[in-house]
């Protein structure tokens, strides 16, 4: 049921994003929009793998997939900085919080260029520098179900040029499904369906805010990706590959020839030890990037990541560095599956109480006594006393059922033998009277 709802939601979003509607054609002015930083993430682990992260937990959910926090093992906070070419600096932060049934996230980044020298036909004006800025704030939330999750991100942004500014808003949606848990994961995302406002600026004459320009569509995109995790000769590795469709538009200077619509981000991450990661990636068919690479150092609960992008623009080759520090708060709680009703819950062996036997309830019985034959002489009687008793009985005429006195010996130690049924007594023969001297 949840899986069918997930697929239906993604199909509806795809229709909203990419089926042309009146007044909202695919070939929009998005290629002329200055909000192109939405396609330039600065998360080091993501960038080091060639920006392939639609189905992998390398951060940057607002750039690749709103459902990405579902894959994270920890609740974490990241802060970072990217000193990019052209005096462009980008501080950023990202928070991901996962719970058994849902997850939330926040991303914020600020692209800033200061001390821009204005120029015109008469020349430059070093005395009047200005600045440019672009700020992005994203709020993310998602729901987990079985092997997958769906996520939704709301993006707010502002662009600033000198005294002018304009705003933009967009919505992004995505889903992730574990095809083979622990091995193969698939992801799908539809990003940045939204518009910008017109520029507002302060008039030098009246001081009032005036508007210039018109609304534009944001540079939206769609992503489909796979991620594979395995071990090669005891070295864990992660492979990620995406296919990205970008709505670049082609109404201004044949933008579709300058900016390709289809790109293929591809990257790999290898962990030679538990503490060091090496990453290499590339955005195939992307207009400026040559190759990406990066590394990570992990000493729980801290992880330090870095990435470098070699770019080429108008013949110039430059390097874009970026770094981040991530603090893992706690491990993401896992929802426990209840035990079947027919089976009682099994307790852990450590919690089982060992019952001691109740010895007080058992009756204590004395050992059985051996029956004593009264007709036999005591075992410890000596021979002299037996002879005296026989003589006394003979004088009084009493029959004695005993062997002759001369044959009586002092009994030795009693040997325990197996008892057998006794035969009936033989006829009693009177003993011969003893002779008196």
N, C-alpha and C positions, 0 to 999 in steps of 0.2 A: 504494500500500500504506500509506504513512504517512498520507495524507489520510483513508483509510477508518478507520484506527486512531484518528485524531484525532476524527472524528465519533462513533465508537462510544464512546470514552471520555466525551465530553461528554453523550451520551444517558444513559449509566449514571449520571453525576453528577447529571443532572437528575432521574432517577428517585429517587436517594437523597435529594436535597434537597427535592423538592416533591410526591412521592407520599405521601399519608398512610399511616402505619403505626401499629400498636397502641402506644399510649402516647406517640405523637409526632404529634399532630394539628397541622394548619396553624394553627388558631386557638389558639396557645399563649399563655403569659404573657409573650411577648417584648416586648409593648408596655409592660408594667409593669417591664421590666428597666431598670436604670440604666446599661446598657452602650450607650446610644444614641449615644455619641461615635463608635462605629464607622461611623456615617452622617454624621459631621461632619469631613471632611478639612480639613487646614490647609495644604496645599501650594499656594502662591500661583498658579502657572501653571494648575493644575487648577481651582482655585476661580474664578479670573478668567474661565475659559471655562464657567462655570455647572456645574462638576463633571462635564462630559462628557469622559470619557477612556478609555472601554472599548476604543476602537480608535485612540487617539492617544497620542503619547509625551510627555505633559505631567506625568508623575510621579504618585506616590501609588498604586503597584501594589497595596498592601494594602487600599485603599479601592475600587478600580475593576476591576482585572484583573491577576491574577498573571503573565500573559504579556506585560505591557506593556514590561518591559525589553528585549524582543526588538526593539522599534522604535527604541531609542536609538542615536544615531550615535557617542556617546562613552561611555567609562567615566567615571562622575562621582560626586562626593560633594557632598551638599547639607546645609546646616544652616540653621535658620530659627527664627523666633519669632512668636507671635501673641498680642498683648494683647487678649483678647476682653472683651466687656461682662460685668458682674457680677463684676469682679475675677478673672476666669478667665484664666490665663496658660498658654501652651502652647509650650514649646521642643520642637524635633523635629530629627531627622536622617534621611537616606536615602542609601544607597549602592547603585549599580547597576554590575555588572561583566559585560561581554559578551565572549564568546569565539566562535570559528568555529562550534562545534557546540552550545554551551549558554550559559546565563547564570545568574547568582546575584544576590541582592539582600538588603539588610537595611533595615528601617525601625524607628524608635523614636520615640515621642512620649509626653509626660507632661502631662496636664491637671490643673491645680492651682488650688484656690480656698483662700485662707487668711483667717483672722480672720472666720469666720462667727459671727454673734451668735446664740446659741440663744434660742428663744422658746417660751412655753407659754401656758396660760390665765391665769397670774398675771402675765405680762409677759416682758420680755427679761432676759437675764443677760449684760451686757457684760463682766463680770469673768471669764467662762468661755468664751472663743471657742474654736472648733475649726476644723478644716480638712477639705477633701475632696480626694481625688486619684484619678486614673485613669491607669494606665500601660499602654501597648500596645507589644509587641515582636513583629515579624514577620520570619520567615526565608523567603526565596523562592528557587526554583530552577526552571529550565525547559530544554526541549530544542528545538532549531531543526531544521526540515526544509524544504527547498525554499523556498517562499514564505511559510511560516507557522511557528508555534511553539505549544507548550503549556506552561503553567506551573502550579506548585503552591505555595501559601503556607500555612505553619503559624503560627498566631497564639497568643500567650500574653498574658494581661492580668490586671491586678489592680485592684480597686476598694477605696478606703479611706475610711471615714467615722469620724472621731475615732479611737477605739480598736478599731473593728470593721473587718474586711477580708474579702474573698472573691476567688476566682480564676475565671478562665474560660479556655477553650481552644476553638479552632475551626480548621477547615481550609477553604481556598478554592481553587478551580481555575478556569482560564480558557484561552482559546485566541485566537489572532489569525491572520488570513490576508490576504495582499495580493492582492486581486482584480485590480487593475491596479497593478503596481509603480510606486511614485512618485506615484500618483494616488488610488486608492481602496482603503481598508482596512476590514475587518470584524472585529469582536471579540465574544466571548461569555464571560461570567463568572458563576460561582455562588459566592456569598460567605457566609462565617461559618456553616457547619454545625457547631454545637457547643453546649456547655452551660456553666453557671456552677456553682460550688459554693455551699453555704449560707454565710451570714455567720458568722464566728467573732469572738468578742469576749472581752475579759478581764473576768471577774467582779470587782466591787468588793469582794465579801465573801471569796471563796476565792482569788482571783488566778488561777484556772484558766481555760483557754480553753473557752468554751461555744459551741454552735451555735444559730443562730436563723434561721428561714426555711427555704426549701427550694431545690432546684436549679431553674434556669430555662433555657429555651432562649434562645440569643442571637438578636438581630434579624437574621435572615438575609435575603438578597436575591438576585435574579437580574438580570443586565444584558445587553442586546444593543445594540451600537453600530456606527456607521459614521463614518469620517473621510475627508475629501476635501481634497486639496492641489492648488493651481493658482496661476497668476499672472494678475493683472488689471492691464493697463497698466503692466507692469514691477514691480508690487507683489505679492510672494508672500503668499498667505493660506492659512489652514487652517480648515476647517469641521468641527465634531464634533457628533454628535447621538446620544443614548442613550435607550433605553426601559428603565425600572427597575421591577421588581416587588418590593415590600417585604412581608415576612411580619410585619405589625404586630399581628395578633391582634385579637379583638373581644370578649373575655370581660370586660374591665374597662372600664366606663363607655363602651361602644360606641366602642372605640378606632378602629375602621375608619372612623367618621364624622369623627373628629378628625384622624387621620393617614391621608391617602390611600394606597391601595395602589400606584397607578400614578403615577409621575412621569416627566417628560421633560426631562432636562438638555440644554441646547443652548448652543453657544458658537462664537465666531469669533475668530481671531487674525490680525492684519495686520502685516506688516513694511514700513513706509514706507521704511526704510533697512536696511542690514545690521546696524545697532547698536541699533535701537529697535523694540519690538513693542507693539501696542495690542490689548487683549482686552476683549470684552464677552460676557456670558452670563446665563443665567437657568435656574433649576430650575422648569419649568412644573408647576403643581399641587403644589408643595411648600408645607407649612403655614406657614413663617415667612419665607421669603426673597422679596424684591421684585425685586432686580436685582443682578448681580455685574459688576465691571469691574476691570481691572488693567493693568499695563504691565511691560515688561522692558527691561533694558539689557545688551547683550552686548558684551564686549571680551575675546575669547578670550585665556586659557582661563577667564575668569570671566564669570558671568552673574548679574545682580541682578534679582530678580522681586519684585513687590508686588501685592497684591489687596485689594479692599474689597468687603464684602457689606453691602447695606442690608437690614435685617431688620425685621420687625414682629411683636411678641408681646404679646398682651393690650392692644393699642392703643398700645404704646410703639414708636417707631421708633429703631433704633440702628444703628451702623456697626461692622462687625467687620473690623479691619485685620490683615494678616499680611505678612511679608517673608521672603525667603530669599536665600542666596548659594550658588551652585553652582560647583564647580571641576571642569573637564573634565580628567581624568587623561591619557588617550590615546584615540585613535580606536579604535572596536571593530574587532578583526581580522576580516577577511572570508575565508571559506573559499574557496580557489582551486579552480576546477573543472579536473580533469585533462584534458589534450588527448586526442582520440581516438587509439586505438592505431594506426590506419592512417596518421595524419598525424604526422610528427615535430614536436616542439615548436619553435615559431618564436622565435628569439632577438630581443631588441630591437636596433634598428639601431645603438645606441651600443656594444653589446657585440660586434658583428661585427668580426673581425680582417681587415684589408685585406692581401692577399697581394701581395708585390712580385714582379715577374717575375724568374726565375732566369736571369740573363744568362750565368753561368759555363758553363751546360750547352750553350749555342749555339755551334757551330763558327764560327770566324772564317776567311773565305776571301778571298783576294786578288782584286782586280778582274781580269777576263779581259784577256789581252794581244791586241793586234791583230796578225794575221799579216803578216809582212813578205815582199814579193816580192823575191827576191835578184837578179832580172834588171833591176830598176829602179835608177836612180841614187839616191844619197841625196838627201833633200829639200833639204839645206843646201849641197849642192855648188855652187861658183860656175862660171860659163861658161868661164873660162880653163882650169881643170883638166879640164873635159870635153873641150874642143878638143884638149888635149894627149894625153888618153887615146885619142881617136879617131885622131889622127895616128899615134900609136905602133902601134896595131893595124893600120892600113892598110899601114904599111911592112913589117910581118911577114906580110901576106897573110891576116890573120884577118878573117872577115866580121863586120861590126858591125851589129847590129839597133838602129839609133838614127836619129833624124832628123838632117838636115844640121846642121852646127855653127852655121851662120849663123842658123838658126831657133830655136836654144835660148836661152831667156830665164831670167833668174834667178827662181826660183819665189818667189812671195809667200806670204802667210799661208795655211796650209792650211785649207780650208773643209770642215767635216764634212757629207757628203752621205749620203743613204740609199744603202746598198750594193745593187747589183743583180748578178745573175749575169753573170760575164764571158763574152764570146763567144770562141770558139776563135781562136787566133792566126792572122793572115794569113800567107801564104807569105813567107818571108824573102827580100828582094831585096838583093843586095850593094850596099853604098854606093859611090858614085863616088869614085875616089881624088882627094884634094885636090891642086890644082896647087901646084907649088913655084916660088917666085920665083928 
